[in-house]
Amino acid sequence: MPNIDEKPVDKLTKTPGMPTVTIIAARAQNHVIGRGDEIPWRVKGEQKLFKELTMGGCMIMGRKTFESIGRPLPGRDTIIVSRNAAFRHEGCECVTDIPAALKLANAKGVPVHIVGGGEIYRQALELDIADVLHITTIETEVEGDVYFPQIPTAIFSVVEEQKYQSNIDYLYQRYERTAT
C-alpha cells in the first residue's frame, strides 16, 4: 500500500476560526481507490453523496485526481496540488503543497474538502488537519494501484453509519475527531 520512499510531512497547526476540514473518499474493502486514472467501480447513487457533501465548499485535490475528473465541478472552488509549479488549469487555483492549498482554502471561509488522490489523502492524515472523515466503503474488492491509507482510529471515531443498497452495496461512515 504505502510507498516506503514517501517522505514524512510536518504537522500543521489548526488555528481558531479555520473552516472545517473534511476528507471525502470512496474505497473498496481492500482500500483501493483507483486503478490508473480511473475509479475501478460504477456504483449508482454513490457520487450523489459526494456532490451533496462538497457543494458550496472548496475542494483540494491532486493533479491526477483533477485530470481524471477533467474539469472544475460546478458550485465548488477547486484547488489543485501538483509538484509541477507550472501546472495551471482555467477555473482552478494551483499550488505545490497541501499547506499552501489550505491557506488559499481557509481564506474563502467555506468548508474545505480533501478529495484525493492517494498521496494527498496520506499527506492530509499525516499533517493531522482533518476534523471529519466521510468514508464510503464499496462492498467489493478490486484490483488497483492507488490506496486509501489506514484511518487513524486513535484520533477518529465513527459517529454515523448508513448502509446503501445499489448495483454494488456500500457503507457510508462519518468519522469525527475524538477529544484530544
FENLINLIN-V37993 format. One record per residue. N is the residue number from 0. RES is the residue in one small letter. SS is DSSP state (alpha for helix, beta for strand, coil for the rest). PHI is phi in whole degrees, -180 to 180 (NA if undefined). PSI is psi in whole degrees, -180 to 180 (none if undefined). Layout:
n->[N,N]
res->[RES,RES]
ss->[SS,SS]
phi->[PHI,PHI]
psi->[PSI,PSI]
This chain:
n->[0,1,2,3,4,5,6,7,8,9,10,11,12,13,14,15,16,17,18,19,20,21,22,23,24,25,26,27,28,29,30,31,32,33,34,35,36,37,38,39,40,41,42,43,44,45,46,47,48,49,50,51,52,53,54,55,56,57,58,59,60,61,62,63,64,65,66,67,68,69,70,71,72,73,74,75,76,77,78,79,80,81,82,83,84,85,86,87,88,89,90,91,92,93,94,95,96,97,98,99,100,101,102,103,104,105,106,107,108,109,110,111,112,113,114,115,116,117,118,119,120,121,122,123,124,125,126,127,128,129,130,131,132,133,134,135,136,137,138,139,140,141,142,143,144,145,146,147,148,149,150,151,152,153,154,155,156,157,158,159,160,161,162,163,164,165,166,167,168,169,170,171,172,173,174,175,176,177,178,179]
res->[m,p,n,i,d,e,k,p,v,d,k,l,t,k,t,p,g,m,p,t,v,t,i,i,a,a,r,a,q,n,h,v,i,g,r,g,d,e,i,p,w,r,v,k,g,e,q,k,l,f,k,e,l,t,m,g,g,c,m,i,m,g,r,k,t,f,e,s,i,g,r,p,l,p,g,r,d,t,i,i,v,s,r,n,a,a,f,r,h,e,g,c,e,c,v,t,d,i,p,a,a,l,k,l,a,n,a,k,g,v,p,v,h,i,v,g,g,g,e,i,y,r,q,a,l,e,l,d,i,a,d,v,l,h,i,t,t,i,e,t,e,v,e,g,d,v,y,f,p,q,i,p,t,a,i,f,s,v,v,e,e,q,k,y,q,s,n,i,d,y,l,y,q,r,y,e,r,t,a,t]
ss->[coil,coil,coil,coil,coil,coil,coil,coil,coil,coil,coil,coil,coil,coil,coil,coil,coil,coil,coil,coil,beta,beta,beta,beta,beta,beta,beta,beta,coil,coil,coil,beta,beta,beta,beta,coil,coil,beta,coil,coil,coil,coil,coil,coil,coil,alpha,alpha,alpha,alpha,alpha,alpha,alpha,alpha,alpha,coil,coil,coil,beta,beta,beta,beta,beta,alpha,alpha,alpha,alpha,alpha,alpha,alpha,coil,coil,coil,coil,coil,coil,coil,beta,beta,beta,beta,beta,coil,coil,coil,coil,coil,coil,coil,coil,coil,coil,coil,beta,beta,beta,coil,coil,alpha,alpha,alpha,alpha,alpha,alpha,alpha,alpha,alpha,alpha,alpha,coil,coil,coil,beta,beta,beta,coil,coil,coil,alpha,alpha,alpha,alpha,alpha,alpha,alpha,alpha,alpha,alpha,coil,coil,coil,coil,beta,beta,beta,beta,beta,beta,beta,coil,coil,coil,coil,coil,coil,coil,beta,beta,coil,coil,coil,coil,coil,coil,coil,coil,beta,beta,beta,beta,beta,beta,beta,beta,beta,coil,coil,coil,coil,coil,beta,beta,beta,beta,beta,beta,beta,beta,coil,coil,coil]
phi->[NA,-73,-89,-70,-85,-69,-87,-69,-114,-77,-70,-98,-102,-80,-111,-57,90,-70,-61,-62,-112,-117,-111,-121,-149,-117,-139,-80,-60,-95,73,-68,-118,-160,-135,66,-107,-125,-83,-83,-157,-129,-122,-63,92,-67,-76,-63,-62,-57,-62,-60,-71,-96,-57,84,-105,-119,-99,-110,-147,-75,-60,-64,-63,-60,-63,-71,-78,93,-166,-67,-84,-64,79,-143,-80,-126,-117,-104,-102,-141,-66,-82,-63,-87,-64,-144,-149,-58,87,-131,-103,-126,-139,-102,-156,-65,-56,-66,-63,-65,-61,-63,-64,-62,-67,-79,71,-120,-56,-110,-122,-93,-121,122,-92,-54,-68,-66,-60,-59,-64,-62,-69,-67,-71,61,-107,-81,-97,-139,-118,-109,-117,-107,-107,-78,-81,-159,-115,-132,-82,-172,-129,-127,-125,-86,-69,-63,-77,-74,-70,-74,-108,-122,-126,-72,-116,-152,-149,-145,-97,-119,-101,-154,-62,-130,-65,-148,-120,-98,-131,-107,-106,-123,-63,-81,-60,-111]
psi->[-80,154,122,-12,-4,136,145,156,150,145,148,154,122,139,153,144,-9,142,159,137,123,154,129,124,149,134,156,172,-26,19,4,133,-12,158,107,-127,25,153,125,31,161,110,120,129,-21,-38,-18,-42,-43,-46,-45,-41,-35,-17,130,-4,-167,123,133,127,158,164,-43,-39,-45,-46,-31,-30,-44,-9,161,140,138,147,8,144,148,126,124,131,122,140,-23,103,-19,-8,133,151,133,134,3,159,143,135,171,-6,166,-43,-41,-39,-43,-38,-46,-47,-44,-32,-19,-22,23,164,143,129,123,119,16,174,-152,-46,-39,-43,-46,-49,-41,-41,-39,-35,-16,48,-13,141,-34,143,129,105,124,125,115,128,66,163,135,160,145,177,6,131,150,135,169,138,129,90,-11,-19,-31,143,147,127,-12,143,135,132,137,139,133,-165,-32,121,154,159,123,132,135,122,141,152,134,158,137,none]
